[in-house]
């Protein structure tokens, strides 16, 4: 079996690759970095020169070749392209051997993956309503960013007051049988992050994600040392080396690799192994389409230290139209796909219905005009 073509497809800003072979087995993968989808598409097409006529089952060999062949490596564009291709090659391997991908990773550690569901960023009353509704729907973990809409222009005392009022109200509403997960999006300075974490400790927060920007691992470790709330981070890290440094410095208790940015299934399995050696949990980052989510589920099934899976509800278009057959969500758990390969197929009608549309992140500024983290 040989690779014949790498085909790229879009649904809005989501970018996919189909790896075609001469035996008519096709693999599907999804790349991250939706704000630069066309750039990632170009990177995927660059990889075709190496992969064409190669055996798609030599997955590790190809991963190492396309990562190490260029003199300059890493970064979200290249890693997004590699990730999409890697997922597609695993899809081909599963279909070739007629087994789900998790079987090729050593089999299942679990039959279903517990998820946390987004309740988004709302005023306290709406946050409470959405949290209670999520719990009634069977979810046992919820997530949001504890900020007001104008957070970038908010003074420090008000910033803390807003976070505490939101978390206190939600905890009182959902009780002690629901995990509260918070994401600060790297918006805080180290001293702000420590102060906010201290204020939130009484409410038994399950994790605080990206309290500060992730580039400075020593600074993240310093924040982690000053709070009992577990720190989660990793969605903006791309290599096993970054994750090893993060864990060696005790900067996180949960890692958040993105399978569509951090090297696909091949490398994220290695990241999970590194985390296991540090007694750290794995909470895969997945804000993308259900194609990427399906890849996450195979990893979730195969690793011992899986903790939670990020889940954006798939009940609105185009998210509920991307797959030919949707993933199954049951009382806050996603079922592991059982069909060969990824176990999902792209709905070609959605590709036609939702052509490429660029996604431009908002530009937020402080009151003095300087750029803020969003």
Secondary structure as GFF3:
##gff-version 3
##sequence-region A 1 374
A	DSSP	beta_strand	3	11	.	.	.	ID=ss1
A	DSSP	beta_strand	14	21	.	.	.	ID=ss2
A	DSSP	beta_strand	27	31	.	.	.	ID=ss3
A	DSSP	three_ten_helix	34	36	.	.	.	ID=ss4
A	DSSP	alpha_helix	37	51	.	.	.	ID=ss5
A	DSSP	alpha_helix	59	68	.	.	.	ID=ss6
A	DSSP	alpha_helix	76	97	.	.	.	ID=ss7
A	DSSP	alpha_helix	101	104	.	.	.	ID=ss8
A	DSSP	beta_strand	112	118	.	.	.	ID=ss9
A	DSSP	alpha_helix	124	136	.	.	.	ID=ss10
A	DSSP	beta_strand	141	144	.	.	.	ID=ss11
A	DSSP	three_ten_helix	151	153	.	.	.	ID=ss12
A	DSSP	alpha_helix	156	174	.	.	.	ID=ss13
A	DSSP	beta_strand	179	183	.	.	.	ID=ss14
A	DSSP	alpha_helix	190	200	.	.	.	ID=ss15
A	DSSP	three_ten_helix	201	203	.	.	.	ID=ss16
A	DSSP	beta_strand	207	209	.	.	.	ID=ss17
A	DSSP	alpha_helix	217	225	.	.	.	ID=ss18
A	DSSP	beta_strand	231	233	.	.	.	ID=ss19
A	DSSP	alpha_helix	240	248	.	.	.	ID=ss20
A	DSSP	beta_strand	254	255	.	.	.	ID=ss21
A	DSSP	alpha_helix	264	277	.	.	.	ID=ss22
A	DSSP	beta_strand	281	282	.	.	.	ID=ss23
A	DSSP	alpha_helix	290	302	.	.	.	ID=ss24
A	DSSP	beta_strand	309	311	.	.	.	ID=ss25
A	DSSP	three_ten_helix	319	321	.	.	.	ID=ss26
A	DSSP	beta_strand	329	330	.	.	.	ID=ss27
A	DSSP	beta_strand	333	335	.	.	.	ID=ss28
A	DSSP	alpha_helix	348	353	.	.	.	ID=ss29
A	DSSP	beta_strand	364	365	.	.	.	ID=ss30
A	DSSP	beta_strand	371	372	.	.	.	ID=ss31
###
